[in-house]
Amino acid sequence: MNINLFDFNLPEELIAQKPSDKRDCSRLLAINKKNQTYEDKIFKDIIDYLKPGDVLVRNNTKVIPARLHGIKEVTGAHCELLLLKQLNGDVWECLTKPAKSLKLGSKVDIGEGKLIGEVVGIKDEGIREIKFSYKGIFLEVLDSLGKMPLPPYIKKQLCENDRYQTVYAKFAGSAAAPTAGFHFTEELFEQIKAKGVEVVDITLHIGLGTFRPVKVEDTKDHVMHSELYEINEESAAKLNKAKSEGRRIIAIGTTSVRTLEANLQEFGVFTPTKKETKIFIEPGYKFLAIDALITNFHLPKSTLIMLVSAFMGREFTLEVYKHAVENKYRFFSFGDSMFIYEK
């Protein structure tokens, strides 16, 4: 499909630059995709749309302070590294800038010798494989030197890094946050569980595949970058039981969707596994795993709006987005949310 089919007009002032004061007081657009109707709500109202027996699936990945600034040894030129995913031991796949100057064997000094990165592999589109050397524990070194990898449309660094994490973030490894989960609080989860809704955790470490822009004109030419996901035995069993009993499986965020759909598409039933996926969901895709979706409002012409369009139809998606723009919903990572359901 032509990517221009997923374009829409978005005033810059609607791009949220900071989180809402209270996580569950952001706005919510509740959308019945079967009836093609929608209601303006507050996020904590989502409990009114959940039913006993529903299964709420959340991605418990944790964002690491993956943006590093350093100096290229020999030349002294400034370099920026964004850690995308761990490949093997201390070797990481990184998005680099300026990439052309980082050739095989180039070394980058980060924090005056506290962390040294050496280019050990070269890939396309500014990606380098970099081996790090340091003293101590890598994640502790990263905490002291790295910055949270906020998207480029957010102009200021956060005062509180925990606002770029979900309250259920557990396993470190992501270069971006599963932002649909930002709206949940521990108290809201307690209320949801008290209603008889089951909460199931899966993990997908978010890398370039989620936020890389689509640079081709035809979506068939777009290749997703692979990301590591994991579903454990307990979660797989709960999901299979819900599926067999006809209970709704509700994904919190597009990363949860991609994890569930990739797993079910490959194995036929939810199966415990730890592996990579490059699943790309666009209109025409037949959903196997999910019945409803909680997600934020996404970038024009992005793979994320394509996924949403696949779930509720492209024309209706654009109608919903037009409503959101006209009613000044906040967009993107720190923006407002949609709950898309059918029954």
C-alpha positions as CSV (number, residue, x, y, z in Angstrom):
1,M,0.0,0.0,0.0
2,N,1.1,3.6,-0.6
3,I,2.3,5.1,2.7
4,N,0.4,8.4,1.8
5,L,-2.8,6.5,2.5
6,F,-1.8,6.7,6.2
7,D,-1.0,10.4,6.3
8,F,-3.0,13.0,8.2
9,N,-2.7,16.6,9.2
10,L,-1.3,17.1,12.8
11,P,-0.7,20.5,14.3
12,E,2.6,20.6,16.0
13,E,1.1,21.9,19.3
14,L,-0.8,18.6,19.7
15,I,2.5,16.7,20.1
16,A,2.8,16.1,23.8
17,Q,6.1,17.3,25.3
18,K,5.6,16.0,28.8
19,P,3.5,13.4,30.6
20,S,0.2,14.2,32.1
21,D,0.3,15.3,35.8
22,K,-1.4,12.0,36.8
23,R,-0.9,8.9,34.7
24,D,-4.5,7.7,34.7
25,C,-6.0,11.2,34.2
26,S,-4.9,11.5,30.5
27,R,-7.7,11.4,28.0
28,L,-9.2,8.2,26.5
29,L,-11.1,7.8,23.3
30,A,-13.2,4.6,23.7
31,I,-13.8,3.2,20.2
32,N,-16.3,0.5,19.2
33,K,-14.9,-0.6,15.9
34,K,-17.9,-2.8,15.1
35,N,-20.4,0.0,15.4
36,Q,-17.9,2.6,14.4
37,T,-18.7,4.9,17.3
38,Y,-16.5,6.5,19.9
39,E,-16.7,8.3,23.2
40,D,-14.5,10.9,24.9
41,K,-13.4,9.7,28.3
42,I,-10.7,9.9,31.0
43,F,-8.2,7.0,31.0
44,K,-9.3,5.7,34.4
45,D,-12.8,5.2,32.9
46,I,-11.3,2.2,31.0
47,I,-12.4,0.0,33.9
48,D,-16.0,0.6,32.7
49,Y,-15.1,-1.1,29.4
50,L,-13.4,-4.1,30.9
51,K,-15.3,-7.3,31.8
52,P,-14.7,-10.1,34.3
53,G,-12.6,-12.8,32.5
54,D,-10.8,-10.4,30.2
55,V,-7.1,-10.8,29.9
56,L,-5.0,-7.7,29.9
57,V,-1.6,-8.3,28.3
58,R,1.3,-5.9,29.1
59,N,4.9,-5.6,27.9
60,N,7.1,-5.5,31.0
61,T,10.2,-4.4,29.3
62,K,12.3,-1.7,30.9
63,V,13.9,1.2,29.1
64,I,17.7,1.6,29.6
65,P,19.4,5.0,29.5
66,A,20.5,4.0,26.0
67,R,21.6,7.3,24.5
68,L,25.4,7.9,24.9
69,H,27.5,10.8,24.0
70,G,31.2,10.3,23.5
71,I,34.4,11.4,21.8
72,K,36.0,9.5,18.9
73,E,39.6,8.6,19.9
74,V,42.3,10.0,17.6
75,T,40.1,12.8,16.1
76,G,38.3,14.0,19.2
77,A,35.0,14.4,17.2
78,H,31.7,14.1,19.0
79,C,29.7,10.9,18.5
80,E,26.3,9.8,19.6
81,L,25.3,6.1,20.2
82,L,21.8,4.7,20.7
83,L,21.9,1.2,22.1
84,L,19.3,-0.9,20.2
85,K,19.8,-4.4,21.4
86,Q,22.4,-6.6,23.0
87,L,23.9,-9.1,20.6
88,N,26.4,-11.1,22.5
89,G,28.0,-10.3,25.9
90,D,29.3,-6.8,25.7
91,V,28.5,-6.4,21.9
92,W,25.5,-4.2,21.2
93,E,23.8,-3.1,18.0
94,C,23.8,0.7,18.0
95,L,22.4,3.5,15.9
96,T,25.2,6.0,15.5
97,K,25.7,9.6,14.5
98,P,27.7,10.5,12.5
99,A,27.9,7.0,11.2
100,K,30.3,7.6,8.3
101,S,33.1,8.4,10.6
102,L,32.7,5.3,12.7
103,K,34.6,2.7,10.6
104,L,35.7,-0.8,11.7
105,G,38.1,-0.5,14.6
106,S,37.0,3.1,15.5
107,K,36.9,3.7,19.3
108,V,34.6,6.0,21.2
109,D,35.4,7.3,24.7
110,I,32.4,7.9,26.9
111,G,32.7,9.5,30.3
112,E,36.5,10.0,30.1
113,G,37.4,6.4,30.0
114,K,34.6,5.0,32.1
115,L,33.2,3.3,29.0
116,I,35.0,2.6,25.7
117,G,33.1,1.4,22.6
118,E,34.9,-0.2,19.6
119,V,33.2,-0.7,16.2
120,V,33.4,-4.5,15.5
121,G,30.7,-4.7,12.8
122,I,29.1,-2.4,10.2
123,K,25.5,-2.5,9.0
124,D,23.4,-0.3,6.8
125,E,21.4,2.8,7.8
126,G,23.9,4.1,10.4
127,I,23.9,0.9,12.5
128,R,27.1,-0.4,14.0
129,E,28.0,-3.4,16.2
130,I,30.0,-2.0,19.1
131,K,31.9,-3.9,21.8
132,F,32.1,-2.0,25.1
133,S,34.8,-2.3,27.7
134,Y,34.4,-1.0,31.3
135,K,34.9,-1.7,34.9
136,G,32.1,-3.0,37.1
137,I,28.5,-3.8,36.0
138,F,27.5,-2.6,32.6
139,L,23.9,-1.4,33.5
140,E,25.3,0.5,36.5
141,V,27.9,2.2,34.2
142,L,25.1,3.0,31.7
143,D,22.9,4.5,34.5
144,S,25.7,6.9,35.4
145,L,26.6,7.9,31.8
146,G,23.5,7.4,29.6
147,K,20.4,9.4,29.0
148,M,16.9,8.2,28.4
149,P,16.3,7.8,24.7
150,L,13.4,10.1,24.2
151,P,12.0,10.4,20.7
152,P,13.3,13.3,18.6
153,Y,9.9,15.1,18.7
154,I,10.3,15.6,22.5
155,K,12.5,18.7,22.9
156,K,13.5,18.6,26.6
157,Q,15.0,15.9,28.8
158,L,12.7,14.7,31.6
159,C,13.4,15.7,35.2
160,E,12.1,12.3,36.3
161,N,13.3,9.4,34.2
162,D,10.6,7.1,35.7
163,R,8.0,8.9,33.8
164,Y,9.5,7.3,30.6
165,Q,8.8,3.9,32.2
166,T,5.6,2.0,32.9
167,V,4.9,1.2,36.5
168,Y,5.3,-2.5,35.7
169,A,8.7,-2.2,33.9
170,K,10.8,-5.1,35.0
171,F,13.3,-6.5,32.5
172,A,15.9,-4.0,31.2
173,G,16.6,-4.0,27.5
174,S,14.6,-1.4,25.5
175,A,15.6,1.6,23.5
176,A,12.1,3.0,23.7
177,A,9.2,2.7,26.1
178,P,5.9,0.8,25.5
179,T,4.1,4.1,25.8
180,A,0.5,2.8,25.9
181,G,1.3,1.5,29.4
182,F,2.2,5.0,30.7
183,H,-1.5,5.6,31.6
184,F,-1.7,2.8,34.2
185,T,-1.1,3.2,37.9
186,E,-0.7,0.4,40.5
187,E,-4.0,1.5,42.0
188,L,-5.8,1.2,38.7
189,F,-4.4,-2.3,38.2
190,E,-5.7,-3.2,41.6
191,Q,-9.1,-2.0,40.7
192,I,-8.9,-3.9,37.4
193,K,-7.9,-7.1,39.1
194,A,-10.7,-6.7,41.7
195,K,-13.2,-6.6,38.8
196,G,-12.0,-10.1,37.7
197,V,-9.7,-9.1,34.9
198,E,-6.5,-11.2,34.6
199,V,-3.2,-9.4,34.0
200,V,-0.6,-11.3,32.0
201,D,3.0,-10.1,31.4
202,I,5.1,-10.7,28.2
203,T,8.3,-9.1,27.2
204,L,9.4,-7.4,23.9
205,H,12.6,-5.4,24.0
206,I,11.8,-2.4,21.8
207,G,14.5,-1.4,19.3
208,L,14.6,0.2,15.9
209,G,11.7,-1.9,14.5
210,T,9.1,0.0,16.5
211,F,10.0,3.6,15.8
212,R,12.0,3.5,12.5
213,P,10.3,5.7,9.9
214,V,8.9,4.1,6.7
215,K,11.2,5.5,4.0
216,V,9.7,3.6,1.1
217,E,6.6,4.6,-0.9
218,D,5.1,1.1,-1.0
219,T,4.7,-0.7,2.3
220,K,5.6,-4.0,0.7
221,D,9.1,-2.7,0.4
222,H,9.4,-1.9,4.1
223,V,11.5,-4.3,6.2
224,M,11.0,-4.3,10.0
225,H,14.1,-4.5,12.2
226,S,14.0,-7.6,14.4
227,E,13.3,-7.3,18.2
228,L,13.6,-9.9,20.9
229,Y,10.5,-11.1,22.7
230,E,9.8,-13.7,25.4
231,I,6.6,-15.4,26.5
232,N,7.0,-17.7,29.6
233,E,5.2,-20.9,30.4
234,E,2.8,-19.3,32.9
235,S,1.7,-16.6,30.5
236,A,1.3,-18.9,27.5
237,A,-0.9,-21.2,29.6
238,K,-3.1,-18.3,30.8
239,L,-3.5,-17.0,27.2
240,N,-4.3,-20.4,25.8
241,K,-6.9,-21.0,28.5
242,A,-8.5,-17.6,27.8
243,K,-8.6,-18.3,24.1
244,S,-10.2,-21.7,24.5
245,E,-12.9,-20.2,26.8
246,G,-13.6,-17.4,24.4
247,R,-12.5,-14.6,26.8
248,R,-11.2,-11.3,25.4
249,I,-7.4,-10.9,25.1
250,I,-6.7,-7.1,25.3
251,A,-3.2,-5.9,24.3
252,I,-1.7,-2.9,26.0
253,G,0.3,-1.3,23.2
254,T,1.4,-2.3,19.7
255,T,4.5,-4.1,21.1
256,S,2.2,-6.5,23.0
257,V,0.2,-7.0,19.8
258,R,3.3,-7.8,17.7
259,T,4.5,-10.3,20.4
260,L,1.2,-12.1,20.6
261,E,0.5,-12.1,16.9
262,A,4.0,-13.3,16.0
263,N,3.9,-16.1,18.5
264,L,0.4,-17.4,17.5
265,Q,1.1,-16.9,13.8
266,E,4.2,-19.2,14.1
267,F,3.1,-21.8,16.5
268,G,-0.7,-22.0,16.2
269,V,-1.2,-21.8,20.0
270,F,0.5,-19.5,22.5
271,T,3.9,-21.2,23.1
272,P,6.7,-20.4,25.6
273,T,9.6,-19.1,23.7
274,K,12.4,-16.5,23.5
275,K,13.2,-15.4,20.0
276,E,13.2,-12.5,17.6
277,T,10.3,-11.2,15.5
278,K,10.1,-8.8,12.6
279,I,6.4,-9.0,12.1
280,F,4.9,-6.1,10.1
281,I,1.2,-5.7,10.5
282,E,-0.7,-3.6,7.9
283,P,-4.3,-3.6,6.5
284,G,-5.1,-7.0,5.1
285,Y,-3.6,-8.8,8.1
286,K,-5.9,-11.3,9.8
287,F,-5.6,-11.0,13.6
288,L,-5.2,-14.3,15.4
289,A,-4.4,-13.3,19.0
290,I,-6.1,-10.1,20.2
291,D,-9.7,-9.0,20.6
292,A,-9.1,-5.4,21.8
293,L,-6.2,-2.9,21.9
294,I,-5.1,0.0,24.1
295,T,-2.8,2.3,22.2
296,N,-1.7,6.0,21.9
297,F,-2.1,8.2,18.9
298,H,0.7,7.6,16.4
299,L,2.9,9.3,13.8
300,P,1.5,9.9,10.3
301,K,2.8,7.2,7.8
302,S,4.3,5.1,10.6
303,T,4.1,1.3,11.0
304,L,2.1,1.9,14.2
305,I,-0.8,3.7,12.5
306,M,-0.7,1.0,9.8
307,L,-1.2,-1.6,12.6
308,V,-4.1,0.3,14.1
309,S,-5.6,0.7,10.6
310,A,-5.3,-3.1,10.1
311,F,-7.2,-3.6,13.4
312,M,-10.1,-1.2,12.8
313,G,-9.9,-0.2,9.1
314,R,-8.0,2.6,7.5
315,E,-10.8,4.9,6.7
316,F,-12.3,4.6,10.2
317,T,-8.9,5.1,11.7
318,L,-8.4,8.4,9.8
319,E,-11.9,9.5,10.9
320,V,-11.0,8.8,14.5
321,Y,-7.7,10.7,14.2
322,K,-9.6,13.6,12.6
323,H,-11.8,13.7,15.7
324,A,-8.8,13.5,18.0
325,V,-7.2,16.4,16.2
326,E,-10.3,18.5,16.2
327,N,-10.8,17.8,20.0
328,K,-7.2,18.5,20.8
329,Y,-6.1,15.1,22.0
330,R,-2.4,14.9,22.8
331,F,-0.4,12.8,20.5
332,F,2.6,10.4,20.6
333,S,4.6,9.0,23.5
334,F,3.3,11.3,26.3
335,G,-0.1,11.8,24.6
336,D,-3.6,10.4,25.2
337,S,-4.9,7.0,24.5
338,M,-7.5,4.9,22.6
339,F,-9.3,1.7,23.6
340,I,-10.4,-0.1,20.5
341,Y,-12.9,-3.0,21.1
342,E,-15.6,-4.9,19.3
343,K,-17.6,-6.7,21.9
